[in-house]
Each structure stands twice: as structure tokens, then as C-alpha cells.
Amino acid sequence: MSLELPKRIFKEGEEPQVTQINNNCRIDYIIRKFTEWLPKELEAVKKRSTVHDESAESDEDYHTPKGSKNLGATSSRGKKRLPNHGIEKRKHKILSTGPKQAPFNEDMKPFVTQLFEQGFSGMEQRLQKQMAEKFEKMKTELEDSLKEPSVEVEPGESSPKKSSPNEPSPKKPSPKKPSPTKPSTSQPPLRRSTRGNKGKALQLTDSPLRTDGSPQSSLYNCSEESWIGFTGWVKKPKPLPLDPSILNLTIASRIVSPGKCLGNEVMFYCTNFLNLSFVKQLNFIVNIQEMDAFMFIWRVNTTLKRWALSRVAFMSAMFCLQIDAAYNKFFRNKKAYELPEFLLGYGRGELPSHGRTDQVWGVDVDRLYFPLFVTGNHWVGVCIKIIEKKVEVLDSGRAKNRQHMEKYAALIPRIVKAVAPPERQKQLLLASYSIVDVPMKMRLNKSCCDCGAYALKHLECHLLGIDLSLVDDEIIMGCRQKIGVELWEAAHDPIYAEAMTRYLPSPWEREESFELED
């Protein structure tokens, strides 16, 4: 017995549903081809059909008055018009057997090609013009922001600028008395100081900023005695020890001079060096001068109770490099990873050894502060809140820094759990901390060179509870000068000097080399 069903011949309109669907799909294909080949003719046909439809609708919508004998109109109303599949099938057959026309003939191809080329060339010219105008504007703004706000005056020599008729010509120029000059157009009027260093590029300025004791003024204001001492040291610079750094003229120039970035030189080298796959060990001391020196000052301030703060810790640049190397191992095999002993030393307060605190994370410390160097050219401030399980990023550039913070969000909770007392370890989880970008004011760091100063001042504001919006480009040069003065004051402070004598290197620092990454 044959399993094949007998073939049947169907009448028009009685085909199976599959055949009807296929026919409808073919009709749609034909209509699309008509639209491509004969757009004008099809539009004319559509208009004619629209006119007929409107007339038919008007006939149907017309209602005869009550009692009328126009029964033909009422009798045809309500009937459903059935599709004539035979007509559609014959139409499809005629169209399919007709000559096929290519969408573009040989004459049209060069025309279309030329049309596209002209369109793209015109767009390219407009983009080039807009980009050139934008870069020219940025260049002008950068040049205005990098104008030197001070005049370098050699001791015993007069100012190179000519005095105006309204200004008296000084017979005895004094290095302590500022010379009057015209105000700058890119900054608020500055009192240009003649304080300088003979034969050196360091230039210092006095800015007429407010000294009313407000929270904002505390970010840049320093005593006149400290300022005079700092400028006097600049004239005859002598290297001053400031663990873990040395304050010299190079660092002072980088801090207080406009247009120079803080601590980028060594850090950029270390970042590139650690990215090399063949590096096994790092047997030199990374010295991110001003950043680590400032973190040391803050550690001593909290240890000596100079600040009414507690339960905070400040990390060094080496900590950031070691976390980065440890995360590379952790990411390969998270379940089998074991924390190295030197990372547990940070959690127990044994590291950084300069200003050692011996305070345990999660027990004596609730917040971690440190500046972080990202993307090879930018500083941000980081605050890790252990209790809230949160990593906060203070970025003057308002960028998204999640990719740089994931390593800290993943490893810090593991360190906290490892150094916690045994009775509390079971209560602590290893879930990663949340990452939050703290909102910042717009258009900060227009010079693109003040990100280091912004990172330090944002950390200071976050630490002391000062509004972050108070730090802006109007006071950032004053903030940079105060950073230099505070480093000079710490280097001459006998209490800091005594704290430096108690420095005892950790066992990991006494080793000739230590492994950072495989």
C-alpha cells in the first residue's frame, strides 16, 4: 500500500492555506520590485485607487432619509467583498514572465558613484573645517591658561617691563615688594611677585584670593611666615628629607609651577614597566615623590591627633602597583587564589612602613584614602569605605573609572576578612564592593595639568567634610602653592623629623627583590 497521498486539483480560491501564504508573499515581493523599478507609475496608480476608494466610501456613507425607496443602496451595504485569487494569480504569472530590469544600468552606475563621492567629500571638508576651528579654540584657551602669572626678577636687577607714565619708577627694587602690572585676561588680577630663584625656572605668585577664614580659603591660605620661609628656601634650595621622599627644587618646581603635572614622570615609567609580560621582579624603590610625601604627612597628622579624625588610613603608590599585580593573578583563578603576605601587612597596618600605624582594617580603620594614577596620564582620588562596602572615585575629569576600580572592589574585602579576628571572619562576605563616581563640577582642570592637585585637594575635602565644589580652577594655583608650603613645613617640623627616625623597614622591604607578577 502506497504511503503517498493522492494528488488533488484545487479550484481557484480553494487552495490550501500554505499555497495562499506563498502567493501573498510573492505578491509582496512583486510590489517591492514595482516600487524600485517604476516609482512614478506606481505612485500614479496609487493616487487613482485612492480616488476610487474615496468615492466608494462616500457612496457607502451616504444615508437616505427615512422613508426613501432607494433599496439598492441599503441592500448592498454590509456585504463582504471576497478576494479574487484567480486575478492575483494571473497578474503574478504575467509579471514573472516579463523582462526583468536591473535596478541600475551601466549609465546609472557612474552617476551614482560620482554622487556618493561628491557627498562624502563635501562632508569630509565640513568635518575638517569644524575640527580645525575646535582645535584652534582649544589651543587658544590652553595658551591663555598656561600664561605665566609671575615675573622672574634677578636679585639686584629691575623688572624687564617698562613702567607706565602713571607708575613711579622704583629706584631700589626690593624682592619682597610686588611690582604692579596689568591684570591677566585669562585669570583674576594677580599681584605678580618678584620672589624668584636666581638661574632657576621656579616662579612663585601671590594671588589676591580671600583670606576670610572660610572653608574654601583653608584650601589655599598659608601664613606669611611660612610663605617667606618657603620662598627663601627656593632661592638657596637644599634637599630636605621627607619620608619616603626628598624635597628638592625639582619637586618644588613641579608642584607650584603652572603647566606641570604632579608625580607623573616616575609613575608613568613604572606603569609601562609593569605592563610588560616578561617582567618577573621589581628590585627598585618606586618613589612617587609629592604624592607619597603628602600621604605620609596625613598619616602622621592622624597618628599625632593633629586632626580630629580617627579610623582612617592612607596608602602609598606602591600599594596601588601591588594591588594591580595581585589582581592579575586573582583574575586567572579566583577560587584557588591566596592573598600574599605583604597585602595582609597593609591590612594589619604594618605597611606603608613610613608612618606605620598598626591599625587593622575593619577593626581600627573604616576608610582608606589614596591617589591613583590611571590611563598613564591622569590622577584621581579614591576613598574605600569598608563599613559601607563602597569604592568612591573623586575624578576632576568626570570620567567613568569602573575598569580601574574593579581590582580594589574585589581584593579589599578579601584582605579585610583575612585580617579580621577569627570570631568575625564568618560574618564577613567576599562579595565585591560597589563602585561610585562622586559627582563633580563641570569644566575643571582646563589646563590638563592640575589633576594631581585636584586629586589631593578632593581627598582633603572628603576627609575633612568640606564641600568638593569649592575646589575649582580659580583657586587651584593657590592650592598648588599651599601643597609646596606644607611639604616645606613638614620637612622643618621637629615632630615629623622625630617620626622619620623611628622608621623601621618591613621584612618585605628589606628583601633584595620581591615578586609582583608571574
Disulfide bonds with the S-S distance in Angstrom:
none
